[in-house]
Amino acid sequence: MRLRPTPLLLLPLIAGAQTMSIEEYEPTSTLVVPEHKVERARYPFIDVHNHQRGGAERLDQLVADMDRINLRIMVNLSGGYGERLKETVLTFSRYPGRFAVFANIDFSGLDEPGYSEKAARQLEQDVASGAKGLKIFKNFGMNLTDRAGKRVPVDDPRFDLLFETCGRLGIPVLIHTAEPKALFDPMDKNNERWLELKLHPGRARPPGQYPSWQALMDEQHNLFAKHPNTKFINAHLGWLGNNLAELGRLLDRLPNVYTEVAAVIEELGRQPRFAREWFIRYQDRVMFGKDTWRPAEYATYFRLFETADEYFEHDRKYHGIWRIYGLDLPEEVLRKFYYKNALRVIPGLSRSGFPE
């Protein structure tokens, strides 16, 4: 059989395709399936993981955007402490019942005698000023160091009194520990987030600069176990969205632990049948969270949890180079996920505007 020569006009196109880098490759799917875009949540919902900084000048627009997507209460985790916490609470009090503010830890004087008591007193003052919980940022455990340059572990005993105070006051601790495991793994052909690391090298967590992912997880889970009377909300599905069975075992072992889905929906959407079963089983332990305030991205969350749509794009392209499938959660599971669990775990939230 004689092969026909490639037409000369096509040679430049073929050469260009062969030299294109993997970073440039963005295939358009030819799959045609039913679509159900969801621009507004089916029920009023509470976002337990958000960050708002800034003054009152943008508050009106923020609330208007919240109303448009049916976001009834936003939890602002970036409240600070002391005077800044008071100012933050005052700013958002212009819209009563629409916001909850979490306090943060003051690490100054960490090495000084009496630090544990000082941190606990500050938290008590912040709760008296209106804080509804405590937020722990990812520097805690990963790169927070003491005066000698030694890493402060997640379960450092200097903070035991602080966490016991949270339990005594009845406020939850929303804690972010570590990052996705793939960011700690070697950047090689087997790493499914290789493209993210190639495009964003600062996200890598190589050994020698950071503790291992497993060490951080062990410290966090030990912290949960040490304080059984304190409620913990494990941010980002505890970076176990790709291993829901293990996350389930953690929740089974530690009844004081809850979780939320901020910035990890790509993990759920690639395993829709098992994720749906998992949500039904742990329907009292998981809450809605988003992390970044980009109103247009919420529609992907609503579509994931409310529909059975197939093979659609998620909101963070480089968090996973796959498409996702809807979970089509049962109505009561969806209501718990959207608002009932948060109302039960976070004290003092307004129940106005929520269905029974």
C-alpha positions in Angstrom: 0.0 0.0 0.0 1.4 3.4 -1.0 1.2 6.1 1.7 0.1 9.5 0.4 2.6 12.3 1.2 1.4 14.9 3.7 0.3 18.1 1.9 2.9 20.8 2.3 0.3 23.2 3.6 -0.3 21.0 6.6 3.3 20.6 7.6 3.5 23.8 9.7 0.3 22.9 11.6 1.6 19.5 12.4 4.9 20.8 13.5 3.2 23.4 15.7 1.2 20.7 17.4 4.2 18.5 18.0 6.1 21.4 19.7 3.2 22.5 21.9 4.0 22.1 25.6 1.7 20.2 28.0 1.0 23.5 29.8 -0.6 24.8 26.6 -2.8 21.8 26.0 -6.4 22.7 26.8 -8.7 20.3 25.0 -12.3 21.2 24.4 -14.7 18.3 25.3 -16.9 17.1 22.4 -19.2 15.3 24.9 -22.8 16.5 24.8 -24.8 15.7 27.9 -27.7 17.3 29.8 -26.8 20.4 31.8 -28.4 22.0 34.8 -26.7 25.2 35.7 -27.5 26.3 39.2 -26.8 30.0 39.8 -28.6 30.1 43.2 -28.5 27.6 46.0 -31.8 25.6 46.5 -31.8 26.5 50.2 -30.3 29.5 52.1 -26.9 28.4 53.1 -24.0 29.2 55.5 -20.5 29.5 54.2 -18.4 28.4 57.2 -15.1 29.1 55.5 -14.5 32.6 54.0 -12.2 35.5 54.4 -13.1 39.2 54.3 -10.8 42.0 54.8 -11.6 45.7 54.2 -13.9 48.3 55.5 -17.6 49.1 55.4 -17.4 50.8 52.0 -17.8 47.4 50.2 -20.2 45.8 52.6 -23.4 46.7 50.7 -22.1 45.1 47.5 -21.0 42.1 49.4 -24.4 41.5 50.9 -26.1 42.1 47.6 -23.9 39.4 46.0 -24.7 37.1 49.0 -28.4 37.6 48.4 -28.1 36.8 44.7 -26.7 33.3 45.4 -28.8 32.7 48.6 -25.9 32.9 51.0 -27.6 33.7 54.2 -24.6 33.8 56.7 -21.0 34.2 55.9 -18.4 33.1 58.5 -15.4 35.5 58.2 -12.4 33.6 59.5 -10.0 36.6 59.3 -11.2 38.4 62.4 -7.8 39.0 64.1 -7.7 39.5 67.8 -7.9 42.4 70.3 -8.8 45.8 68.8 -8.8 44.5 65.3 -11.3 41.8 66.2 -13.6 44.4 67.8 -13.4 46.6 64.7 -14.2 43.6 62.4 -17.2 42.6 64.5 -18.4 46.2 64.5 -18.0 46.6 60.8 -20.1 43.5 59.9 -22.7 44.3 62.6 -24.2 46.7 60.1 -26.0 43.7 58.7 -27.3 41.9 61.8 -27.4 38.1 61.5 -25.6 37.9 58.2 -22.1 37.5 59.4 -20.1 35.6 62.0 -16.5 36.5 62.9 -13.9 34.1 64.1 -10.9 35.2 66.2 -7.3 34.3 65.4 -4.3 33.6 67.7 -1.7 36.1 68.8 1.6 34.3 68.6 3.7 37.2 70.1 5.5 36.2 73.2 5.2 32.5 72.4 8.5 31.7 74.2 7.7 33.8 77.3 6.5 32.5 80.6 2.8 32.7 81.0 2.1 32.7 77.2 -0.6 29.9 77.5 -2.6 31.9 80.0 -2.2 35.1 78.0 -3.5 33.4 74.8 -6.4 31.9 76.6 -7.3 35.3 78.2 -7.1 37.0 74.8 -9.5 34.5 73.4 -12.0 35.0 76.2 -11.9 38.7 75.6 -12.4 38.2 71.8 -15.4 36.0 72.5 -16.8 38.6 74.8 -16.3 41.1 71.9 -18.4 38.9 69.6 -16.2 36.2 68.1 -18.1 33.0 67.4 -15.1 30.7 67.0 -11.3 30.4 66.5 -9.6 30.0 63.2 -6.2 28.3 62.9 -4.2 29.2 59.8 -1.9 26.8 57.9 1.3 28.4 59.2 0.5 26.7 62.5 2.5 23.5 62.4 4.0 24.0 59.0 6.3 26.9 59.3 5.6 28.7 62.6 8.8 28.6 64.7 9.8 29.7 68.1 12.6 32.0 69.1 15.2 29.2 68.6 13.9 28.5 65.1 12.3 25.3 66.1 9.0 24.4 64.4 6.0 24.6 66.6 3.9 21.4 66.1 0.2 21.4 65.7 -0.3 19.6 69.0 2.2 21.8 70.9 1.2 21.7 74.6 1.6 25.5 74.9 -1.8 25.8 73.3 -3.6 23.1 75.3 -5.1 25.7 77.6 -6.3 27.7 74.6 -8.1 24.8 73.1 -9.6 23.8 76.4 -10.9 27.3 76.7 -12.6 26.9 73.4 -14.4 23.8 74.7 -15.4 25.6 77.9 -16.8 28.5 76.0 -18.6 26.3 73.6 -17.0 27.7 70.4 -15.6 25.6 67.6 -12.1 25.7 66.2 -11.8 25.7 62.4 -8.3 24.5 61.6 -6.3 24.4 58.4 -3.3 22.0 58.7 -0.9 21.2 55.8 -1.8 21.1 52.1 -2.9 18.4 49.6 -0.5 15.4 49.9 0.5 15.7 46.2 2.2 19.0 47.0 4.5 17.2 49.4 5.2 14.4 47.0 8.0 14.3 44.4 7.3 16.4 41.3 7.6 13.5 38.9 5.5 11.7 36.2 3.5 10.0 38.9 2.3 13.2 40.6 -1.3 13.9 39.5 -0.8 17.6 40.4 2.4 17.9 38.4 0.8 20.6 36.2 -0.1 22.7 39.2 3.4 22.4 40.6 4.9 23.3 37.2 2.8 26.4 36.9 2.9 27.4 40.6 6.2 26.1 41.9 5.8 28.0 45.2 3.1 25.6 46.2 5.5 22.7 46.5 6.3 21.5 50.0 9.6 19.6 49.6 11.2 17.7 52.5 13.9 19.6 54.3 11.9 22.8 54.1 8.6 21.4 55.5 7.6 18.5 57.7 6.1 15.5 56.0 2.4 15.5 55.2 1.9 12.4 57.4 3.6 14.1 60.4 1.3 17.1 60.1 -1.7 14.8 59.9 -0.6 12.8 62.9 -0.1 16.0 65.0 -3.5 17.3 64.0 -5.4 14.1 64.8 -3.5 13.9 68.1 -4.7 17.5 68.8 -8.3 16.4 68.2 -7.9 13.4 70.5 -6.3 15.5 73.3 -9.3 17.8 73.5 -12.5 15.7 73.3 -14.6 18.5 74.7 -13.6 20.9 72.0 -15.4 20.9 68.6 -13.0 21.1 65.7 -14.0 21.8 62.1 -11.3 20.2 59.9 -10.9 22.5 56.9 -10.7 21.3 53.3 -12.0 17.8 54.3 -8.7 17.5 56.2 -7.0 16.9 52.9 -8.6 13.5 52.8 -11.1 14.2 50.1 -9.2 11.7 48.0 -9.5 9.1 50.7 -13.0 9.5 52.1 -12.9 6.1 53.8 -10.0 7.3 55.9 -11.8 10.5 56.7 -14.8 8.5 57.7 -12.6 6.4 60.1 -11.3 9.7 61.6 -14.9 11.0 62.2 -15.9 7.6 63.6 -13.0 7.7 66.1 -13.4 11.3 67.1 -17.0 12.5 67.6 -15.8 16.1 68.4 -14.5 16.5 64.8 -16.5 18.0 61.8 -15.3 19.0 58.4 -16.1 21.2 55.4 -15.5 21.2 51.6 -13.7 24.5 50.8 -11.5 24.3 47.8 -11.6 20.5 47.4 -14.8 19.8 45.4 -12.7 18.4 42.6 -11.9 15.4 44.9 -15.6 14.7 45.5 -16.7 15.2 41.9 -14.4 12.5 40.5 -16.0 9.8 42.8 -19.7 10.8 42.7 -21.2 7.5 43.8 -18.9 6.9 46.8 -18.9 10.5 47.7 -22.7 10.6 47.7 -22.8 7.5 50.0 -20.2 9.1 52.2 -22.3 12.3 52.5 -25.4 10.3 53.5 -23.5 8.4 56.1 -21.8 11.4 57.6 -24.6 13.9 56.9 -24.3 15.3 60.5 -20.6 16.0 60.3 -20.0 18.0 57.1 -20.6 21.7 56.2 -20.5 24.0 53.3 -17.3 26.1 52.8 -15.8 28.0 49.9 -12.6 29.8 51.1 -12.2 32.4 48.3 -14.9 35.0 47.7 -15.5 34.7 43.9 -19.3 34.8 43.7 -19.4 33.3 40.1 -17.6 30.1 41.4 -20.4 29.2 43.8 -22.5 27.9 40.9 -20.1 25.0 40.4 -20.6 24.0 44.1 -24.4 24.2 43.8 -24.3 22.1 40.6 -22.1 19.5 42.2 -24.2 19.0 45.3 -27.7 19.6 43.8 -27.6 17.9 40.4 -26.6 14.6 38.8 -24.9 16.3 35.9 -22.0 14.6 34.2 -18.5 15.5 33.2 -18.4 19.3 33.9 -15.5 21.6 34.8 -14.8 22.4 38.4 -13.7 25.8 39.7 -9.9 25.2 40.1 -8.4 24.0 36.9 -5.0 23.0 38.3 -6.3 21.4 41.4 -7.1 18.4 39.2 -6.9 18.0 35.4 -10.2 16.0 35.4 -13.8 16.9 35.1 -16.4 16.2 37.8 -19.9 14.6 38.2 -22.8 15.8 40.4 -23.7 14.1 43.7 -27.4 14.9 43.6 -27.6 14.8 47.4 -30.9 13.9 49.1 -33.0 16.8 50.3 -32.4 16.4 54.0 -28.7 15.7 53.5 -28.5 18.9 51.5 -30.3 21.0 54.1 -27.9 19.7 56.8 -24.9 20.4 54.7 -26.1 23.9 53.7 -27.2 25.2 57.0 -28.4 22.8 59.8 -25.0 21.5 60.8 -23.5 25.0 61.0 -26.4 26.3 63.1 -25.8 23.4 65.5 -22.0 23.7 65.8 -21.4 27.5 65.7 -23.1 29.3 68.6 -25.2 32.4 68.3 -26.0 32.2 64.6 -29.3 33.8 63.6 -31.9 31.2 62.5 -33.9 33.9 60.6 -34.4 33.1 57.0 -33.8 29.3 57.2 -36.5 26.7 56.7 -37.3 24.4 59.6 
